[in-house]
Amino acid sequence: MDLLNNDNLKKKKTGFNILSNDSTDGHGGYGAGVMNLDNVSPVFIDPTEGEAFVDMGALHARSVVEKRIKFLPDKEKVPNGKLYWLVWVTIQYKDGKPYYAGVAGCEMTVDIEIRRGYKSLPEHVNKMDKSLKGHILVDDMDDTSKALLATFLKEHNEKMWENSDKSLHEALAV
């Protein structure tokens, strides 16, 4: 479900994808074992512009950043690419309170002039999986990007930030 339409993207609105309860809760029937993406949101960090925004199109590699770009697996073929971090943020509940459970950042560079970019698709898939499993993986991110992400998460929902594990706060401390 795309929570942001083109009008909202222009305004850089933020909206996390928190939808419904798990439809496979306990019964083990149809859909059991299927990855549930209801509680994961892709957050883009643009350290050059100093901004962070949610773009649900990234779930299918159709975000504003990725559109009309051919991605290559070799970083050296995009030497003038602009750095972005695609951060998979998973929300779970603890004691009935929502919190940021999994946060995993993936590097991506984009050169709009040549319409080429770099990203490692296996890394993006693996980091999304790790986020869904509640891991905090932001060690590869630069300090500016970590600070932007921390600010974004706090401003999006201060209670969720406060309910989150201290490991997230420490990982994003600059």
C-alpha angles and dihedrals in degrees: 000000000000107000093184124063124191093271091055092046090059089054092046092230117178123226127164119215101241104150127148146340119280106279091205093057107152102325099093092207131116112356095017110145093021116132108255111214095179093107102040125092130185112230118191119211116200106189092181093059094030095235142122127200142166118243114178090192088079089075085074098028090257102114123136089257093051101042116113091004124120108216121216127197092224115082092197092065089065101050096157097044121141112238121243130168118215105204120193108213119192123194122206136166128249119182088350093303125113119236140168100266104169129027122173126168126209125193120236131171126196131191105194094187094062093028092233132123143176127235136140107233093196090053091050092050093045093048092049088053091049091050091051088053092053102257124149109219113167102120092111093056121099119244094253091054092046091052091049091050093048091050091047094051093046093048093045092058121347093191092056088049091051091047091052123102118271088240089072092050091049094046091053097041111115 
